[in-house]
Amino acid sequence: MSQKKRMKKRADTSRNHNVVHSVFDDAGWHPLDDRIEQGRDKKFVKNIKPRSEGQASLMEAIATRNLTLAIGPAGTGKTYLAISAAVEALEKGEIDRIILSRPAMEAGESLGYLPGDMHEKMAPYLRPLYDALGDRMGGKKVRQLIEEGTIEIAPVGFMRGRTLNNAFVVIDEAQNCTYGQIKMLLSRLGWHSTMVVTGDPDQSDLLEGMSGLADIADRLEQVPDIAVIRLKPADIVRHPLVSEMLGVL
């Protein structure tokens, strides 16, 4: 078999079986490629409605406040609702860009050295953000906006020293940020911008006492123009067992 045929067979096998190594072996891979190839762009969600009282409060806070902290357990829709609001603001022309950021923390296990450029290294950590964007806008459009710079997805470490004007900023998984990191991120907020910080203080991957999310949420709750929405297990919209498990674990 010629080298050209072997390469084509390998590419076909990777697509058919969705093997993990294709993430790094295929040149030019992008987290939205799978969504585009599977034709899921035609089924993206347009209208978002709250499915609990907590979600309704969160959506109202995001719409009326420039800074909102969404605190609560996994599965309550914190990230998804924040990104949905960001997409809606962009489509209405209320902002010029969307900036999504989260810490590059491994959930209790070491992945070791990841090959590739910065975007490929960060892809496993940022995949939930790509998924939410793809559900709201469709993979092709999201990829186009990312290439144009209208949507920017970056690790927390790349946010220092910036002023974010005319933007919708979502800081995801903030429980994996230290007090100093969150303080730095909050001070990035510029004119005509909205920021939403999401996280669950009970699921931090940092060493005990290092996460600053709970402390900052308690302090900012005293500021009238800042909304701190505390979601509860009753707001979980995943499988009912998720809420029951988190209640006893």
Beta strands, then each sheet from edge to edge (+ up, - down):
strand 1: 67-71
strand 2: 97-102
strand 3: 151-155
strand 4: 167-171
strand 5: 194-199
strand 6: 226-230
sheet 1: 3+ 2+ 4+ 5+ 1+ 6+
end
